[in-house]
Amino acid sequence: MKYCQECGEKVKKGSKFCTNCGEKLQHNPTKKQNNVKPVKSNQDFSAINKKLNLENNQTKIVSRFRYIAIFFGLVIFGAITEIIDIHPAVFFLSIFFMVCAIVISWVFKSRETKLQTLISGENLLSEWTLDPAQKKKFVDYQFQQRKGKNMILLIFISVISVIIFGIFILVIDEGKLAMFFVLIGLIAFLSIFAFGTPYYYRFTNNRGDGRILIGAKYAYINGYFHNWDFIMSGLSKIKAIKDPFFGISLQYYYTDRTFRHSESIFIPANEDIDVKYLITQLVELNK
């Protein structure tokens, strides 16, 4: 046992950080510097706040759906007080849309709060910025992955559509030409979506800030926020990777009305980041 030079707390031999105050302990200067550490409450994260430019901006989403909820709330109020005359169907649709907007706003408000704890440093384990070459490699990898998945999905849906529409075209007496054009239109729409979305996401990813913020159960990666702290969700796999780039492969699961799903993310890291130690911290904090 030894003592922290900052707060005097007892720490185990070989520990790199004090578990009480987060101070980095004295270590052999010839060893690789460890960039993973608990963040002190008084650390200045204003620089991170200024550099973050969220593409998936939780705050804007919350505001937009609040305005939508207020709009439909006013429509409902106007209908009840007979200020405006609307059809009963519109009235009930307004109730439905208002409730949906409130729920979505509440969900994204929770995400906004969680992301803020990373930006402020409250729940931050490690943070770094990708250089242009790292960011390009990361974005290109995501582009190829999404493009490949979309092509597989396009082929699968197109085959199913041809089978279903083909049966109808063979058995119906009239409207065969119309059904054929509907089939062609459907495949054309799916093709535009399959080929277009990878380029859209590459464009948005290229506009990302290159910031990586890692928390115990949240991660901000080049403008996108991930969290796995909700009910029946958690971290399932995590490991260090060297290909297609140096970093971390992380898989988490979540459960919704369509049962359990998995999400895999690849996080590029700078060479001076001790990813093995970071992974150890994440595993411990997700037990």
HUBEL-V587403 format. One record per residue. RES is the residue in three letters. PHI is phi in whole degrees, 0 to 359 (999 if undefined). Layout:
# HUBEL-V587403
<<RES,PHI> <RES,PHI>>
This chain:
# HUBEL-V587403
<<MET,999> <LYS,221> <TYR,240> <CYS,290> <GLN,287> <GLU,267> <CYS,244> <GLY,85> <GLU,290> <LYS,290> <VAL,226> <LYS,287> <LYS,296> <GLY,94> <SER,293> <LYS,263> <PHE,221> <CYS,285> <THR,285> <ASN,269> <CYS,246> <GLY,84> <GLU,293> <LYS,290> <LEU,276> <GLN,297> <HIS,215> <ASN,293> <PRO,295> <THR,279> <LYS,280> <LYS,296> <GLN,292> <ASN,263> <ASN,263> <VAL,262> <LYS,200> <PRO,298> <VAL,260> <LYS,293> <SER,293> <ASN,264> <GLN,289> <ASP,275> <PHE,249> <SER,296> <ALA,296> <ILE,294> <ASN,301> <LYS,288> <LYS,277> <LEU,295> <ASN,224> <LEU,294> <GLU,282> <ASN,263> <ASN,284> <GLN,297> <THR,295> <LYS,295> <ILE,296> <VAL,301> <SER,298> <ARG,298> <PHE,285> <ARG,294> <TYR,296> <ILE,297> <ALA,298> <ILE,296> <PHE,301> <PHE,290> <GLY,297> <LEU,293> <VAL,297> <ILE,296> <PHE,298> <GLY,297> <ALA,290> <ILE,293> <THR,275> <GLU,63> <ILE,290> <ILE,238> <ASP,253> <ILE,233> <HIS,292> <PRO,306> <ALA,297> <VAL,294> <PHE,298> <PHE,292> <LEU,296> <SER,296> <ILE,297> <PHE,299> <PHE,293> <MET,294> <VAL,297> <CYS,300> <ALA,296> <ILE,295> <VAL,296> <ILE,297> <SER,299> <TRP,295> <VAL,299> <PHE,285> <LYS,295> <SER,296> <ARG,295> <GLU,299> <THR,296> <LYS,294> <LEU,298> <GLN,297> <THR,290> <LEU,284> <ILE,296> <SER,284> <GLY,97> <GLU,299> <ASN,242> <LEU,272> <LEU,263> <SER,202> <GLU,209> <TRP,203> <THR,237> <LEU,283> <ASP,280> <PRO,306> <ALA,292> <GLN,297> <LYS,296> <LYS,298> <LYS,297> <PHE,295> <VAL,295> <ASP,296> <TYR,296> <GLN,299> <PHE,298> <GLN,294> <GLN,296> <ARG,294> <LYS,297> <GLY,296> <LYS,296> <ASN,295> <MET,294> <ILE,298> <LEU,295> <LEU,297> <ILE,297> <PHE,298> <ILE,293> <SER,296> <VAL,297> <ILE,298> <SER,295> <VAL,298> <ILE,296> <ILE,294> <PHE,293> <GLY,298> <ILE,297> <PHE,298> <ILE,296> <LEU,285> <VAL,265> <ILE,278> <ASP,271> <GLU,238> <GLY,79> <LYS,296> <LEU,295> <ALA,296> <MET,296> <PHE,296> <PHE,292> <VAL,296> <LEU,298> <ILE,298> <GLY,296> <LEU,295> <ILE,295> <ALA,296> <PHE,297> <LEU,297> <SER,294> <ILE,300> <PHE,295> <ALA,295> <PHE,277> <GLY,278> <THR,297> <PRO,300> <TYR,290> <TYR,296> <TYR,291> <ARG,295> <PHE,298> <THR,292> <ASN,292> <ASN,294> <ARG,276> <GLY,296> <ASP,274> <GLY,74> <ARG,276> <ILE,237> <LEU,238> <ILE,244> <GLY,242> <ALA,298> <LYS,227> <TYR,225> <ALA,209> <TYR,250> <ILE,232> <ASN,51> <GLY,102> <TYR,244> <PHE,253> <HIS,237> <ASN,214> <TRP,225> <ASP,249> <PHE,273> <ILE,299> <MET,54> <SER,222> <GLY,172> <LEU,274> <SER,255> <LYS,216> <ILE,204> <LYS,204> <ALA,279> <ILE,228> <LYS,241> <ASP,224> <PRO,280> <PHE,203> <PHE,290> <GLY,167> <ILE,230> <SER,256> <LEU,230> <GLN,232> <TYR,234> <TYR,237> <TYR,212> <THR,236> <ASP,227> <ARG,295> <THR,256> <PHE,75> <ARG,276> <HIS,227> <SER,239> <GLU,232> <SER,252> <ILE,229> <PHE,248> <ILE,246> <PRO,289> <ALA,230> <ASN,289> <GLU,296> <ASP,273> <ILE,273> <ASP,278> <VAL,293> <LYS,295> <TYR,291> <LEU,298> <ILE,297> <THR,301> <GLN,298> <LEU,296> <VAL,299> <GLU,299> <LEU,281> <ASN,251> <LYS,287>>
